[in-house]
Amino acid sequence: MKRKEPIHWGQILIFIIMFILSLPILVGYLWLFISTFSKVTYGLLPVDKNGNFGGFTLQNWTFLKEPAIWLASWNTLLLALFMALGVVLISSLAGYALSRIKFTGRKEFLSLTLVLHAFPSVTLLIAIYFVLKFFAKIPILDLFMGYNTIGGVVFVSLAMQLPLGVWLMKGFFDNVSWDVERAALIDGCSRYRTFWSVMFPQVRPGIAALSIFSFMTGWSSFIIPYTFLSGGAGHEVISTYLNGLMQSDTVSINYNVLAAVGLFQLIPILIFYFFNQNYLMKIFSGGSHGGV
């Protein structure tokens, strides 16, 4: 006779508490989805002009016919991709050096990056403005890294994300066994070959996590693009495009259209996460820890 498994009431209680705490978020996403395909909603209930259940429509998605949304999407994609690639590459190199190589000022550098991460971007906007204005005076650089350019916004966003990326990648390199690296160096691998062929594959979960965080940060960034892209529709990203829909003084705000644009902005994040979720599930990898 098969033995009956005991009921784990503690796990059931934890699941119930987590579900209750997550319920407002789930309801918010449900409202977002329902509103995008409805003319009017009363709470979560879509209704027609007579107040009856129904009123489903695709009219809220007519913004896809406008060139402005696709130009904003292209600018947002450039910002998110370059930010993800830049943060992963620089943070991986810096994290490896800080984890494996002893050099003068190493601990001070780590402390400095932690302090830099403590500064919110809004407190640095004026200083960043003068930096980008300086770049705008330099020939060639003014074309892609000055004020009111996507390159300038990428440069600033990348710099703001690097302290977190460096600390995160250092932690992942610390978790890789020293024996793996020593074996590669004894076999004749250079530092570069050891990093690229041996160490880099060992921290793929960290790379996936950092790339997702960086991509999401770049894709949903608002303060920096809103402040340093002031050239009209051609320099918008999706977040500033959304903000523009709420700035009209003559037309009432259509929240169903706002919900549709918000759902449109969410789709690439879901796709990006879908292709990296296997690495994220392995984020707690084994290995001996290196010291600071």
C-alpha positions in Angstrom: 0.0 0.0 0.0 1.4 3.4 -1.1 2.2 5.6 1.9 0.3 8.9 1.9 2.4 12.0 1.9 1.8 14.3 4.9 0.3 17.8 4.2 2.8 20.5 4.7 0.7 23.3 6.2 3.6 25.6 6.5 4.3 25.6 2.8 0.6 26.1 2.1 0.5 29.1 4.4 3.5 30.6 2.8 2.0 30.1 -0.6 -1.3 31.8 0.5 0.6 34.8 2.0 2.7 35.2 -1.2 -0.5 35.0 -3.3 -2.3 37.6 -1.2 0.8 40.0 -1.4 1.0 39.5 -5.2 -2.7 39.9 -5.8 -2.6 43.7 -6.3 0.2 43.3 -8.9 -1.7 40.5 -10.7 -4.9 42.6 -10.7 -3.0 45.6 -12.1 -1.7 43.5 -15.0 -5.1 42.0 -15.6 -6.6 45.5 -15.8 -3.8 46.5 -18.2 -4.7 43.7 -20.5 -8.5 44.1 -20.4 -8.2 47.9 -20.9 -6.2 47.6 -24.0 -9.1 45.8 -25.8 -12.0 47.8 -24.3 -13.6 51.2 -24.9 -14.4 51.8 -21.3 -13.8 49.8 -18.1 -15.5 50.0 -14.7 -12.8 48.4 -12.6 -12.0 45.1 -14.3 -15.3 45.0 -16.2 -15.3 46.1 -19.8 -18.5 47.9 -20.9 -20.0 49.5 -24.0 -21.5 53.0 -24.3 -24.7 51.8 -22.7 -23.0 50.5 -19.6 -23.5 46.8 -20.6 -20.8 44.2 -20.6 -18.8 44.2 -23.8 -17.4 47.1 -25.8 -14.4 45.2 -27.0 -12.4 47.0 -29.6 -9.0 47.2 -31.3 -9.2 51.0 -31.7 -6.8 51.5 -28.8 -4.0 50.0 -31.0 -4.4 52.4 -33.8 -1.2 54.2 -32.5 0.7 51.4 -34.3 -0.1 53.2 -37.6 1.8 56.3 -36.5 5.5 56.5 -37.5 6.3 58.2 -34.2 5.8 55.1 -32.1 8.1 53.0 -34.3 10.8 55.7 -34.3 10.5 55.8 -30.5 10.6 52.0 -30.3 13.8 52.1 -32.5 15.4 54.6 -30.2 14.4 52.7 -27.1 15.8 49.4 -28.6 19.1 51.1 -29.4 19.3 52.4 -25.9 18.4 49.1 -24.3 20.7 46.9 -26.5 23.7 49.1 -26.3 23.2 49.5 -22.6 22.9 45.7 -22.1 26.0 45.0 -24.2 28.1 47.7 -22.7 27.3 46.9 -19.1 27.8 43.2 -19.6 31.2 43.6 -21.4 32.7 46.3 -19.1 31.3 44.7 -15.9 32.6 41.3 -16.9 36.1 42.6 -17.5 36.1 44.7 -14.4 34.5 42.0 -12.2 37.1 39.4 -13.3 40.0 41.8 -12.6 38.6 42.7 -9.2 37.9 39.1 -8.3 41.1 37.4 -9.5 43.9 40.0 -9.7 45.5 41.7 -6.6 46.5 45.3 -7.3 47.0 48.5 -5.4 43.8 50.4 -4.7 41.5 47.4 -5.4 39.5 47.7 -2.2 39.3 51.5 -2.5 38.0 51.1 -6.1 35.3 48.7 -4.9 34.3 51.1 -2.2 34.1 53.9 -4.6 31.9 52.0 -7.0 29.5 51.3 -4.2 29.4 54.9 -3.2 28.7 55.9 -6.8 25.8 53.5 -7.0 24.3 55.2 -3.9 23.8 58.5 -5.9 20.4 58.6 -7.6 20.5 59.8 -11.2 18.3 62.8 -10.5 21.0 64.4 -8.3 23.5 64.3 -11.1 21.4 65.7 -13.9 23.1 69.1 -13.9 26.6 67.7 -13.8 25.7 65.3 -16.6 24.3 68.2 -18.7 27.6 70.0 -18.6 29.5 66.8 -19.5 27.3 66.2 -22.6 27.6 69.8 -23.5 31.3 69.4 -23.4 31.2 66.4 -25.7 29.0 68.4 -28.1 31.9 70.8 -28.6 34.3 68.0 -29.7 34.3 67.3 -33.5 32.9 63.9 -34.4 31.9 63.1 -30.8 29.2 65.8 -31.1 27.4 63.6 -33.8 26.7 60.7 -31.5 27.7 61.4 -27.9 26.7 65.0 -27.2 23.5 66.6 -25.8 20.3 65.6 -27.5 21.7 62.4 -29.0 20.8 58.8 -28.4 24.5 58.1 -28.0 24.8 60.6 -25.2 21.9 59.0 -23.3 23.4 55.6 -23.8 26.7 56.8 -22.4 25.1 58.3 -19.4 22.8 55.4 -18.7 25.7 53.0 -19.1 27.8 54.9 -16.6 24.9 54.9 -14.1 24.4 51.1 -14.3 28.1 50.1 -14.2 28.6 50.2 -10.4 25.9 47.6 -9.9 27.1 45.5 -12.8 30.7 45.4 -11.6 29.7 44.3 -8.1 27.3 41.7 -9.5 29.9 40.2 -11.9 32.6 40.2 -9.2 30.3 38.1 -7.0 29.8 35.6 -9.8 33.5 35.3 -10.5 34.1 34.9 -6.8 31.9 31.8 -6.9 34.0 30.1 -9.6 36.6 27.6 -8.3 40.2 28.8 -8.4 41.2 25.3 -9.5 39.4 25.9 -12.9 41.5 29.0 -13.6 44.7 27.6 -12.3 44.4 24.5 -14.6 43.9 26.8 -17.6 46.9 29.0 -16.7 49.1 25.9 -16.1 48.1 24.5 -19.5 49.5 27.7 -21.1 46.4 29.9 -21.5 46.9 33.6 -21.4 44.9 35.8 -19.1 42.7 36.8 -21.9 42.1 33.3 -23.2 41.4 32.1 -19.6 38.8 34.8 -19.2 37.1 34.3 -22.5 37.2 30.5 -22.9 37.2 29.3 -19.3 35.8 31.9 -16.9 33.2 33.6 -19.1 31.2 30.4 -19.7 31.2 29.7 -15.9 29.3 32.9 -15.2 26.6 32.7 -17.8 23.7 32.9 -15.2 25.2 36.2 -14.0 25.6 37.5 -17.6 22.0 36.6 -18.3 20.8 38.3 -15.1 22.8 41.4 -15.7 21.8 41.6 -19.3 18.1 41.4 -18.4 18.4 44.0 -15.7 20.4 46.3 -18.0 18.0 45.8 -20.9 15.0 46.4 -18.7 16.5 49.5 -17.2 17.4 50.9 -20.6 14.0 50.0 -22.1 12.0 51.6 -19.3 14.4 54.5 -18.7 12.6 57.9 -18.4 14.4 60.5 -16.4 17.6 60.6 -18.4 16.0 60.4 -21.9 13.4 63.0 -20.8 16.1 65.4 -19.6 18.7 65.0 -22.4 16.5 64.3 -25.4 14.7 67.5 -26.2 14.6 67.5 -30.0 11.0 66.5 -30.6 9.4 63.3 -31.9 12.6 62.1 -33.7 14.4 61.9 -30.3 11.7 60.2 -28.3 11.8 56.9 -26.5 8.7 54.9 -25.6 8.6 56.2 -22.0 8.8 59.9 -23.2 6.2 59.1 -25.9 3.9 57.8 -23.1 4.5 61.0 -21.1 3.6 63.0 -24.2 0.2 61.3 -24.3 -0.5 62.6 -20.8 0.6 66.2 -21.5 -2.4 67.5 -23.6 -4.2 70.5 -22.2 -7.0 70.4 -24.7 -7.9 66.7 -25.1 -8.9 64.4 -22.2 -6.5 61.6 -21.5 -7.5 58.2 -23.0 -6.3 55.8 -20.4 -7.2 52.8 -22.6 -4.7 54.0 -25.2 -2.1 54.5 -22.4 -2.7 50.9 -21.3 -2.2 49.7 -24.9 1.1 51.6 -25.3 2.2 50.3 -21.9 1.4 46.7 -22.9 3.3 47.3 -26.2 6.3 48.5 -24.2 6.1 45.3 -22.0 6.2 42.8 -24.9 10.0 43.0 -25.6 10.8 42.6 -21.9 8.8 39.4 -21.9 10.5 38.1 -25.0 13.9 39.0 -23.7 13.2 37.2 -20.4 11.8 34.1 -22.2 15.1 33.4 -24.0 17.2 33.9 -20.8 15.0 32.3 -18.1 16.9 29.0 -18.1 20.1 30.8 -17.1 18.3 32.8 -14.5 17.0 29.6 -12.9 20.7 28.6 -12.4 21.6 31.9 -10.8 22.6 30.2 -7.5 25.6 28.3 -8.9 28.1 26.4 -6.8 31.8 27.0 -6.3 34.3 28.1 -3.8 34.2 31.8 -2.8 37.1 34.1 -3.4 38.1 36.7 -0.9 38.1 40.5 -1.2 
